[in-house]
Amino acid sequence: MPPINTLSYGYEKPVNPTTGDVFWLALERNIQRMNDHSHNGTDGPRIAATTEAVSAASWGSDLGNGKWRQTITLPTGFTFDNARIEVRRSTGEMVYPTIEKIDSTSFYLYTNDDSLAYVISYL
């Protein structure tokens, strides 16, 4: 069989892609790798999140009806429109609080319990 280069994460690249059989063999194997890919850092680069702690002590005054908010500034490299924002309680449970865009680099995070701390992940 003609030579195939195996790249850093196991993808295959024919040394001479004009050889039909080796091209199709590498393509088939690469499609299978993409199908099985898990973003766990072993079969491709890990997708790392940037996280930020939201302190329970930083909630503003009650906005009425048991609602509080904090102004959150996005980390460098993220904008409100290009970031995926996940919010979890400090104990790890995913929550879905109201998030309101202020501008491209900041937003309001609302809660109905000012004793809770959160961890925000940006992807």
C-alpha positions as CSV (number, residue, x, y, z in Angstrom):
1,M,0.0,0.0,0.0
2,P,1.3,3.5,-0.7
3,P,2.5,5.5,2.3
4,I,0.1,7.5,4.5
5,N,1.2,10.1,7.1
6,T,-0.6,9.9,10.4
7,L,-1.1,13.4,11.8
8,S,-0.9,14.4,15.5
9,Y,-4.4,13.4,16.4
10,G,-4.5,10.3,14.3
11,Y,-6.0,11.7,11.1
12,E,-4.4,10.2,8.0
13,K,-3.1,12.2,5.0
14,P,-1.8,10.3,1.9
15,V,1.8,11.1,1.0
16,N,0.7,11.0,-2.7
17,P,-3.0,11.9,-2.8
18,T,-3.2,11.2,-6.5
19,T,-3.1,7.5,-5.8
20,G,-6.8,6.8,-5.8
21,D,-7.0,3.8,-3.4
22,V,-5.0,5.4,-0.7
23,F,-6.9,8.7,-0.9
24,W,-10.3,6.9,-0.4
25,L,-8.9,4.7,2.3
26,A,-7.6,7.7,4.3
27,L,-10.9,9.6,3.7
28,E,-13.0,6.7,5.0
29,R,-10.8,6.4,8.1
30,N,-10.9,10.1,8.8
31,I,-14.7,10.2,8.4
32,Q,-14.9,7.4,11.1
33,R,-12.6,9.4,13.4
34,M,-14.8,12.5,13.0
35,N,-17.8,10.4,13.8
36,D,-16.2,9.0,17.0
37,H,-14.6,12.3,18.1
38,S,-15.4,13.3,21.7
39,H,-13.4,16.5,22.3
40,N,-11.8,14.8,25.3
41,G,-8.2,15.8,24.4
42,T,-7.0,12.4,23.3
43,D,-8.5,12.2,19.8
44,G,-8.4,15.9,19.1
45,P,-7.7,19.1,21.0
46,R,-9.8,19.6,24.2
47,I,-12.4,22.3,24.0
48,A,-11.5,24.3,27.1
49,A,-14.0,26.6,28.8
50,T,-13.2,29.9,30.5
51,T,-14.9,30.0,33.8
52,E,-15.8,32.8,36.2
53,A,-17.2,32.7,39.7
54,V,-20.3,34.8,40.6
55,S,-20.3,35.5,44.3
56,A,-23.5,35.4,46.3
57,A,-22.3,38.5,48.2
58,S,-22.3,40.6,44.9
59,W,-26.0,40.7,44.1
60,G,-27.4,44.2,43.9
61,S,-30.4,45.3,45.9
62,D,-33.8,43.6,45.4
63,L,-35.3,44.8,42.1
64,G,-38.8,43.9,43.4
65,N,-40.7,40.6,43.3
66,G,-37.7,38.7,44.7
67,K,-35.3,39.4,41.8
68,W,-31.7,40.4,42.0
69,R,-29.0,41.0,39.3
70,Q,-25.3,41.4,38.8
71,T,-23.5,43.0,35.9
72,I,-21.1,40.5,34.3
73,T,-18.2,41.5,32.0
74,L,-17.2,38.8,29.5
75,P,-13.6,37.6,29.5
76,T,-11.2,38.9,26.9
77,G,-11.7,37.3,23.6
78,F,-15.5,36.8,24.0
79,T,-18.4,38.9,22.9
80,F,-22.0,38.4,23.9
81,D,-23.0,37.4,20.4
82,N,-20.2,34.8,19.8
83,A,-20.0,33.1,23.3
84,R,-21.9,30.2,24.5
85,I,-22.7,31.0,28.1
86,E,-23.5,28.2,30.6
87,V,-24.4,28.9,34.3
88,R,-24.1,26.3,37.1
89,R,-24.7,26.6,40.8
90,S,-21.6,26.4,42.8
91,T,-22.6,22.8,43.5
92,G,-22.4,21.9,39.8
93,E,-26.1,21.8,38.8
94,M,-26.9,23.5,35.5
95,V,-29.3,26.4,35.9
96,Y,-31.0,28.6,33.3
97,P,-31.2,32.1,34.8
98,T,-32.3,35.1,32.9
99,I,-29.4,36.7,31.0
100,E,-29.9,40.2,29.4
101,K,-27.4,41.7,27.0
102,I,-26.1,45.2,28.0
103,D,-23.6,45.5,25.2
104,S,-21.1,43.4,23.2
105,T,-19.0,42.7,26.3
106,S,-21.3,42.7,29.3
107,F,-24.7,41.4,30.4
108,Y,-27.0,41.2,33.4
109,L,-27.4,37.9,35.3
110,Y,-30.6,37.6,37.3
111,T,-31.5,35.4,40.1
112,N,-34.5,34.9,42.4
113,D,-32.3,33.8,45.4
114,D,-29.5,36.2,46.4
115,S,-27.9,33.6,48.6
116,L,-26.8,31.6,45.6
117,A,-23.3,31.6,44.0
118,Y,-22.8,30.6,40.4
119,V,-20.0,29.5,38.0
120,I,-20.3,30.8,34.5
121,S,-18.6,29.0,31.7
122,Y,-17.8,30.6,28.3
123,L,-17.3,28.4,25.3
